[in-house]
Amino acid sequence: MGGQYDCIIIGAGPAGLGAGLYAARDRFSTLLLEKFFPGGQINTTDRIENYPGYANIGGPDLIEKMIAQVTTFGAELKTGTEVMSLKRLTDGRIEVTTDNDTYTARAVILSPGSSYRNLNVPGEQEFRQAGTGVSYCGTCDAPFFKGKKVVAVGGGNTAVEDTLHLAKFAAEVVMVHRRQEFRATKVLVEELMAKVNQPGSNLKLKLDSTVSSIEGTGKVQRVIVSNVKTGQKETIDCDGIFIFVGMVPNTGFLKGFVELSDQGFIRCDGMYLRTAVPGVFAAGDCRVGAAMQLVTAVADGVNSVMWMKQYFRDPDWWTTA
Ligand SMILES: Cc1cc2nc3c(=O)[nH]c(=O)nc-3n(C[C@H](O)[C@H](O)[C@H](O)COP(=O)(O)OP(=O)(O)OC[C@H]3O[C@@H](n4cnc5c(N)ncnc54)[C@H](O)[C@@H]3O)c2cc1C
């Protein structure tokens, strides 16, 4: 069937739903295309404490409210629809091809999000449900581990930052890293080491080590680590494990259309969220520099629509401002 729209939004996670609300409420014909079902990553948690206005709400509950609001204002939502490719036409419209149709739009907002990289060890999937002990986001979940013992895995900037954040809440944190050296920036590593070396510190390092399994009955109770040099295994009794080994952006279908970073995140200008392709914005966890939070993803969606209006008023703004 296809169709022509003012605005097509790719991915109906928090960023896409935020964009959809503002675009539809501004009376732009708006189509949201979603590969699976709306909500994105936040669907997988039942405890959100840092979305303003809600002291505690489940991901699916919050998303249900967002969908109702977006569709009330007239946005069209197509689920089970995967976007496969995009093209800028000679008249400046953007052609969007899905697995079963082709649409065009005056502007496109890319919000396909990203996924946490997994460790792929036994127990990781089993304890992924909120409250059972595997987490990928220190900012989101650290307060749930107040006074508990946790393991943190990784060696990059996010791993170090989130581990330091965790140490403010947990009674004890054991940071497991597969090398001696950290990939994180020097200043962060210095902060980490200062914390580790404090007398009586609750933060300990387990270097040259990898996690081989996560175990427990109904919830995480211990993590088994292996020393990469000696092969020796060790059991760490704990209440949870935070896995900070990176994010994988869902941007494979955008290769060759917009500019991507080495890690695959969409490059855009930080102020207006414009990609190198006029009329195409990036919003949420898919873009370089994203804060990887619900509220910032929604804000990106909203901002992209505000700047979309500027583009509609003055297409030259894309290259002049
Ligand atoms: C378990 C868990 C708990 C979390 N807890 C919190 C929390 O408490 N507080 C907080 O602030 N943040 C939390 N986060 C992070 C938060 O969920 C993300 O920052 C946020 O969802 C990012 O929104 P997004 O719209 O950019 O991307 P996503 O949520 O990833 O949504 C992207 C959507 O795009 C769709 N899509 C991808 N590719 C295509 C395609 N080719 N065609 C069509 N559709 C496509 C996907 O199916 C998905 O629905 C949590 C994340 C997880 C996984």
The ligand as an SDF file (V2000), in Angstrom:
LIG
                    3D

 53 58  0  0  0  0  0  0  0  0999 V2000
   16.5590   -4.0440   31.2700 C   0  0  0  0  0  0  0  0  0  0  0  0
   16.6690   -2.5560   31.0300 C   0  0  0  0  0  0  0  0  0  0  0  0
   16.3530   -1.6840   32.0420 C   0  0  0  0  0  0  0  0  0  0  0  0
   16.4480   -0.3110   31.8310 C   0  0  0  0  0  0  0  0  0  0  0  0
   16.1030    0.5080   32.8420 N   0  0  0  0  0  0  0  0  0  0  0  0
   16.1450    1.8350   32.6540 C   0  0  0  0  0  0  0  0  0  0  0  0
   15.7310    2.7120   33.6980 C   0  0  0  0  0  0  0  0  0  0  0  0
   15.3250    2.2860   34.7790 O   0  0  0  0  0  0  0  0  0  0  0  0
   15.8180    4.0450   33.4540 N   0  0  0  0  0  0  0  0  0  0  0  0
   16.2690    4.5600   32.2650 C   0  0  0  0  0  0  0  0  0  0  0  0
   16.2920    5.7850   32.1160 O   0  0  0  0  0  0  0  0  0  0  0  0
   16.6580    3.7400   31.2630 N   0  0  0  0  0  0  0  0  0  0  0  0
   16.6090    2.4040   31.4240 C   0  0  0  0  0  0  0  0  0  0  0  0
   17.0140    1.5720   30.4260 N   0  0  0  0  0  0  0  0  0  0  0  0
   17.5410    2.1710   29.1850 C   0  0  0  0  0  0  0  0  0  0  0  0
   16.3840    2.6070   28.2610 C   0  0  0  0  0  0  0  0  0  0  0  0
   15.4930    1.5230   28.0940 O   0  0  0  0  0  0  0  0  0  0  0  0
   16.9210    3.0680   26.9050 C   0  0  0  0  0  0  0  0  0  0  0  0
   17.8270    4.1330   27.1000 O   0  0  0  0  0  0  0  0  0  0  0  0
   15.7920    3.5070   25.9800 C   0  0  0  0  0  0  0  0  0  0  0  0
   14.8710    2.4500   25.7700 O   0  0  0  0  0  0  0  0  0  0  0  0
   16.3240    3.9510   24.6150 C   0  0  0  0  0  0  0  0  0  0  0  0
   15.2420    4.2700   23.7990 O   0  0  0  0  0  0  0  0  0  0  0  0
   15.3500    4.2870   22.1980 P   0  0  0  0  0  0  0  0  0  0  0  0
   13.9850    4.6150   21.7130 O   0  0  0  0  0  0  0  0  0  0  0  0
   16.4660    5.1380   21.7750 O   0  0  0  0  0  0  0  0  0  0  0  0
   15.7570    2.8130   21.7770 O   0  0  0  0  0  0  0  0  0  0  0  0
   15.0880    1.3820   22.0560 P   0  0  0  0  0  0  0  0  0  0  0  0
   14.4120    1.3410   23.3690 O   0  0  0  0  0  0  0  0  0  0  0  0
   16.1910    0.4120   21.8080 O   0  0  0  0  0  0  0  0  0  0  0  0
   13.9640    1.2370   20.9180 O   0  0  0  0  0  0  0  0  0  0  0  0
   14.3150    1.1040   19.5680 C   0  0  0  0  0  0  0  0  0  0  0  0
   13.1570    0.4590   18.8190 C   0  0  0  0  0  0  0  0  0  0  0  0
   13.4640    0.4540   17.4240 O   0  0  0  0  0  0  0  0  0  0  0  0
   13.0640   -0.7940   16.8640 C   0  0  0  0  0  0  0  0  0  0  0  0
   13.8640   -1.0410   15.6430 N   0  0  0  0  0  0  0  0  0  0  0  0
   15.1880   -1.3250   15.5730 C   0  0  0  0  0  0  0  0  0  0  0  0
   15.5610   -1.4830   14.2830 N   0  0  0  0  0  0  0  0  0  0  0  0
   14.4570   -1.3140   13.5350 C   0  0  0  0  0  0  0  0  0  0  0  0
   14.1900   -1.3830   12.1190 C   0  0  0  0  0  0  0  0  0  0  0  0
   15.1510   -1.6510   11.2110 N   0  0  0  0  0  0  0  0  0  0  0  0
   12.9150   -1.1760   11.6900 N   0  0  0  0  0  0  0  0  0  0  0  0
   11.9160   -0.8930   12.5740 C   0  0  0  0  0  0  0  0  0  0  0  0
   12.1160   -0.8350   13.9250 N   0  0  0  0  0  0  0  0  0  0  0  0
   13.3660   -1.0320   14.3910 C   0  0  0  0  0  0  0  0  0  0  0  0
   13.3560   -1.7860   17.9840 C   0  0  0  0  0  0  0  0  0  0  0  0
   12.5870   -2.9770   17.8060 O   0  0  0  0  0  0  0  0  0  0  0  0
   12.9310   -0.9930   19.2260 C   0  0  0  0  0  0  0  0  0  0  0  0
   11.5660   -1.1880   19.5330 O   0  0  0  0  0  0  0  0  0  0  0  0
   16.9110    0.1970   30.5840 C   0  0  0  0  0  0  0  0  0  0  0  0
   17.2380   -0.6910   29.5590 C   0  0  0  0  0  0  0  0  0  0  0  0
   17.1020   -2.0590   29.7700 C   0  0  0  0  0  0  0  0  0  0  0  0
   17.4500   -3.0160   28.6430 C   0  0  0  0  0  0  0  0  0  0  0  0
  1  2  1  0
  2  3  1  0
  2 52  2  0
  3  4  2  0
  4  5  1  0
  4 50  1  0
  5  6  2  0
  6  7  1  0
  6 13  1  0
  7  8  2  0
  7  9  1  0
  9 10  1  0
 10 11  2  0
 10 12  1  0
 12 13  2  0
 13 14  1  0
 14 15  1  0
 14 50  1  0
 15 16  1  0
 16 17  1  0
 16 18  1  0
 18 19  1  0
 18 20  1  0
 20 21  1  0
 20 22  1  0
 22 23  1  0
 23 24  1  0
 24 25  2  0
 24 26  1  0
 24 27  1  0
 27 28  1  0
 28 29  2  0
 28 30  1  0
 28 31  1  0
 31 32  1  0
 32 33  1  0
 33 34  1  0
 33 48  1  0
 34 35  1  0
 35 36  1  0
 35 46  1  0
 36 37  1  0
 36 45  1  0
 37 38  2  0
 38 39  1  0
 39 40  1  0
 39 45  2  0
 40 41  1  0
 40 42  2  0
 42 43  1  0
 43 44  2  0
 44 45  1  0
 46 47  1  0
 46 48  1  0
 48 49  1  0
 50 51  2  0
 51 52  1  0
 52 53  1  0
M  END
$$$$
